[in-house]
Structure formats: C-alpha cells, structure tokens
Amino acid sequence: MTTNPLDADRPPEPERRGRRRRGGGSGRRDESVLVPDASFQSYYGHRIVKPAPWKGDIAAYLFLGGLAAGSGLIAAGGAAAGYPALRRVGRVASVGAVALGGVALARDLGKPSRALNMMRTVKLTSPMSVGSWILAAFGGFSGAALVSELGASLVDRQSRVGTVLRVVDPPLAVGSALFSAPLAAYTAVLLADTASPTWHESYRELPWVFVSSANLAASGLALVAAPVEQTGPARRLAAISAVVEVLAFERMQRTMGSTLSEPLHHGRAGAFVTASKVLTVGGALGGVLFGRNRAAAVASGLALMAGSVCTRFGVFEAGIESAKDPRYTVGPQKERLERRRAAGATDDSITTSR
C-alpha cells in the first residue's frame, strides 16, 4: 500500500474522529485537547492587550476629579452645619480642582477642542461621555455656588441682590453635593471599562475605593485650610472614608485573585499602594486624635491628600503594567478553565453515581 507522506504529521484516525465529534459519552468535549497549556507568550513578542495610551496627566486628572468631588461634599456639609470657613474652602477647592483637572485632560488629549467635542453628544454606554456631562454639571453648580459665595461677601445681605443670593445658595449647594459621588465614581468605571486586566477585574470595588479616596483628599485639604474649630465634619468624614477605602481595597484584591492583584504589590504601583495605606491610616488617626491642634491638623491633612494621590497613581500604574505582561491576560483564563474542568469532573461523577 502506498503511504501518503502528508499522513506522517496527521494524528491517528480515532483521535481525528474524537476531535470532530460534537457529542457522545458524557456529552462533554475534552478541553485539554482543544485548549493547550498556555506559555504566557504572544505572536512575535507582541502584547496581547494594548496598554492604555494615557500618561501621568490622566493619573493627575483622576486625583483632581476626586478632590473636586469630595470638596463639593465638604462645602455642602459646611453650609448645612453653619461653618462658613469650611463651606468657603470646599467651594474654592472644588472649582479650582475642576479647572486644573480640565487642563490635565486637555493636555492628554493634545487639543482643548477635543475635550469640548465630548460634549457634542450623549452616549449612555460610554463612561467618558457620561462622565463629561457629570463633570460639566458639577462644575456648573460648584461655579455658581462660588459666585454666590463671593457675591454675598461684597453686597449688603439685606439688599435685593443679597436676598437673591441667600435664596439661590442652598439649591446650588445641594446640586453640587448630588453630583459629587457620581464624579468621584465615574473615573473608576472608566478604568474598569478598558481591556487592562487589573482595571477590568476591579469593577466591583474600585468605585468604592475612588469615592473614599476623593473624600479623604477633600477632608485633608479642609484640615489644612480651614480653622480647627470648623473641621469637625471633615475629621469624621476622613475617619469613615479611611475605613471604607482600606476594606474595599482589600476586598478588591481578594476578588481579583492572586494573579491580577500582583501588579498592585510590585514596582512603582506597589510603592504607591504601600505609601497610600500608611498615609491614609496615619492621616485619619491623626485627624481624629489630634485634629484640634493646628500643627497636627495640617500634618494629618497633608498625609490624607498624599495618600489619595498615591492611591490613584498606584491603581493607574498597576493597570498599565497588567496590560504589558501577557501573563495577566492568559493566567486568569487558565484559572477559569481549570475551574470549569473541576466543575465538569464533579458533574460527571454525580451523573455516574446516579
């Protein structure tokens, strides 16, 4: 019999038939034949996932957006509690942070007109589109509240203009506060919507981390700039936010698993995350225990702000690094495959025992 030389590289006939079979037996295919063991490599050394083209300007934008959002909440709390200095600090900080964040975003986009182009449409499935409108609404309310604040200090409160400013001020404060949490959280949704493995898998807890980090930054600024007699709400907000951030960050790492949380513990990201934990806990404790002392309040406030910066930059760097290494893309896929294999073996054993 003449042998076809091409048959030398072909598998035996039973194996070929097994690969073509779509059913039979227990009704399952052997995934070990269809999916070989991964070697954490990609074609021609190229990355499997393209890292986000963002630079440090976007990391700064993440922090400034959080600072603005938290400051809006601080301002509303100061207005409700009757602390005028705390209200003023929050309003100035929210408007200033929004302006600086807009500059950072425009620098990353290359042209300021590109940032304005995002306001031409509303796309509910796009975190960037929704976030742009949240930022615009928050900036509008915060800017109007600051104008009301400054106007009230320049005119007679008993005059007609002063009366109008007193009437419109509370709704403006409420509007700014309502958009504070969405502004702080949308950047987390924006990161989780990318293909970067560490960001994408942190979608459950990252909004909690970012909202808490925003409150910590704003509380820290209030401790630095406001009189200690009026920083009670800021100290309490810092204590609550520190607990929430630490717990949410730990849960986020457990949810992601050991592979995808690894970038948070190594390199620049690991240094930022470690510093964030120390600064956040130390600043919150210092504010609660010694916040009535001016020097201690300033030191605690600076620590809280620095901790928030480290949190944002740590998460940012971890996501970039996870996209560069194919292991963080392939590893979780292998883990999911092993879990499916184990579940399949369990189901087969149950069926056989019946």
N, C-alpha and C positions, 0 to 999 in steps of 0.2 A: 504493500500500500504506500502511495506517495504521501509524504508528510509536508504540509504547508509550513514554510519557515516562519510565517507570522504567528502560528499557533504556539510557538515556544514561549511567548510572553503572555499568552492568554491563560486565565485561571481554569481549573478543571471544570467539566461540564456541570456537575452538581452545584458548585459554588456560583457559576453563572446563573443557573436557574434560580438559586436562592436569592440572588440579588434582584432578579426580575420579579420575584413573587411579591405580590401585594398583600397577601393574607396567608391563612393557613396556620396550623399549630395553635398557639395561644392567641393568635390574632395580632401579634406584635412583630416588628422587624428588629433585627439586631443592630442597634445604633452604633456598636463598636465597629461594624463593617462599613457603615455609611459615613461615620464621622471619625477619622483617625485622631490619635492623640495630638494635641496642639504643641508646637515647638516655640511659641512666642516669637515668631518671625513673620515678616510680610514680604510680598513680592519686591525684589530688587532693593530691599532695605528700606522701602518707603513706609511711612507711618500709616496705620490702619485708619485712625481718626485724625483729621486735620485739626491742630490746635486753634483755638480762637485767636484771631489776629489782633487782640487787644493788648495794650501796653499798660504802663503804670497810670496813665491818665484815667483809665476805666476803674482801676482799683481806688484811685482818689475819688472818683465820682461815686463809687459805692459808699465810701465813708461820708462824703459831704451830703449825699442824699439822706443817709441815716441821721446825720447831725441835724439837718433841716427838719426832718420829720419829728424827731424827738424834741427839738426846740419848740416846734409848734404846739406839741402837747404840754410842754413846760409852761409856755406862755398862757395857754388856756387854763391850766391849773393855777397859775399865779393870779389870773384875772378872777377866777372863781373864789379863791381863798383870800382875796384882798391884799395881795402882795404886789404893789406896783413895780418895785425894782425887779422882781423875778419875772413879771409879765413883760417888762421892757427888754430885759436881757434875752428872753426867749424869742421875742418878735424880731429883734435886730439880728440874732443868730440865725433864725430860720430864713430870713430874706437874704442875708449875706451868704449862707451856705448854698442856697438855691442858685444865687448868681455865680459863685465860684464853681459849683457843680456843672452849671451850663457851660462855663469856659472850658472845663476839663473835657466835657463831652464833645464840644466843638473842636477842640484840639485833636481828639482821637479821630473824629470824622474827617478832619482835614479842612473842611469848609463850614463856616457857620450856617450857610444856606441849607446844608444837608440836615442839620438839626431842625430847622424850620420846616423842611419838606415833610418830616414825620407827622406834622400837624395837618397835612392836607387831607388825610383820610382817617377813618376809624376802623380798625381791624381787630375784632374781639379775640381772634385766635392768636394774635401776635402780642406777646408780653411787652415788646418795645413800643408798639403803637398805644396800647392801653396805658403803659407807664408814662408815656409822653403826655397824655391827657391828664393823668393823675398829677404829674408834676406841674402842668400848667394851671390846673385848678387849685392845687395847694399854693403855688406861687401867687396866684391872684388873690386868694383870701388873705394870705400872710402879708402881701404887699399892701393891701387895702387896710389891714389892721394896723400895720406900722404907720401908715399915713394918718390914720385916725389917732394913733398914739401921739405922734409928733404934733398934729394939729391941735389936739386938746391941750398940749402944753404951751401953745402960742396964743390961743384965744381965750377970752373970758368964758368960763364954764357956764355962766348964766346968760350969755348971749345966744342968739338964734343958732349961730354956727356951732357953738359949744353944745347946745341941746341936741342938735342933729348928730354930732359926733358921739355923744353919750348913748343915743338910741341905736346907732348902727354898729357900735363897737362889740356888743355881746354876740350878735349873729356872725360877725366876721371871725371872732374867736372860736365859736362853735364850728364854723365851716373849716377853719384851719385844722382844728383838732380832729374832725371827721376824716380828713384826707391824710392825717399823719401816719396811721398804721398801714394803709394801702401803699403809701410812698415808701415806707421802710421795707415792706414785704415784696414789692414788685421786682426789685433787683434780684432777690433770691429766686423768684420764679423765672426771671430772665436767664440766670445762670443754669438752672435746672432744665431749661428748655433746649439747651445745647447738647451736642453729642459727647462732650467731655465726660468720661466715665464717672469721676468722683463728683462732679457737679450734678450730673443727671440722676445719680442714685441717691442724692441727698435731698430730693424734692419734698420729702415729708417733713423733715425737721429744720431745714435751712431757713424757711421764713420765720420760725420762732427764734432762731439764733440771730437773724438780722434785725428783727424788731427789738429784741432785747438789747442788742449791741447799739442800736440807734438811741434807745432810752438812756443807756449808760453814757454815751458820748454827750448827749444834751444835759444830763444831770451833772456830769463832770464840768462842763462849761458854766453851768449855773453856780456850782460851788466856787469856781474861780472868780466869776464876775459879779455875783450878787452878794449883798450883805448876809452875814451868817444868820441874822435874825429872821431872814425870809427864805432860807434854803431848806426848811423842814420838808416840804413836799419833794424836793429834788433828792434829798438824802433817802427818803423812804422809797422813791421810785428806783433809785440806784440799787438799794438792797434787794428789792423784789426782782429787778431785771437781772442782777448778777446770779441769783439762784436759778432763774429760768434759763439763762444762757448756758450756764455750766451743765445743768441737767439735759437740756436739749442737745448740746454739743456731744455729750457722752452717748446719749441715745442715738444720735445720728451716726456716730462711728460704729456702734453695735449693729445698727440696721444695715449699713453699707457692707459690713463684713470686714474681715482682716485684710483682704486684698485691696479693696478700693479705699479703705481708710489709711492705707500705708503712706500715701503721699502727704498726709497731714502730720506725719511724725518724722519726716526726713528732709534734709536740705533747708532751703530758705523757708518753705512753708512750715516745717517743723519748728524752726526757731521762732517764727511769728506766733504760732499756736501756743507754744510753751510760754512765751512772754505775755501773751494775751491772758492766759489763766492766772499768772502771778499778779499782773497789774490789775485785772478785774477784781479778783478776790481781795487783794490788798487795798485797792481804792474804795471798794464798797465797805469793808470793815473800818477803814479809817474814817470814812464819812459818817458812819453810824456811831462810832465810839467817840471820835474826837472832832466831829464836824462843827461844833460850836467854837472851836479855836480857829482863828483866821488862818494861821500858817498851816495847820493840819488840813483845813478845808481846801486850801489851794493845792497842797500836795496831793490830797485824795482826788481832787477834780482832775488834775493833770494825769494822774495814774489811770483814771477811768477813761479819759479821752485817748490816751496812748493805747490802752487795752482794746478799745474799739477799733482803732487804726490797725492794730496787729491782727485782730480777728478778721477784718475784711481782706487785708493783704495775705494772710495765711490761707484763707479759703480760695482766694484768687490764684495764688501760686500753686496750690495743690491741684486745682482743676487743670491748669496749663500743663503741669508735669504729667498728670494722668493721661492726657491725650498724646503725649510724646512717646510713651512706652507702650508697645503692643501688648505687654503682659497684662495691663489693666483693662484691656478690651477682651482679650482671649481668656484670661483667668476666670472671671465671673461666668463666662459662657461654659467653661468646663465644669465649674461648680454646679451650675444649673443642670447640665447634662447628667452629672453623677447623681444629683437628687432625683431626676426623672428615672434613671436606671434603678435606683434603690426603690423608688415607689413602684416601678414596674415589677421588680422581683417580689415585692410584698404582695402586690395584687395577684401575681401568678401563683404564689404559694397559697393564698387564700382560696383561689379557684380550684387548685389541685386538691386541697384538703376537703373541699366540698364534694 
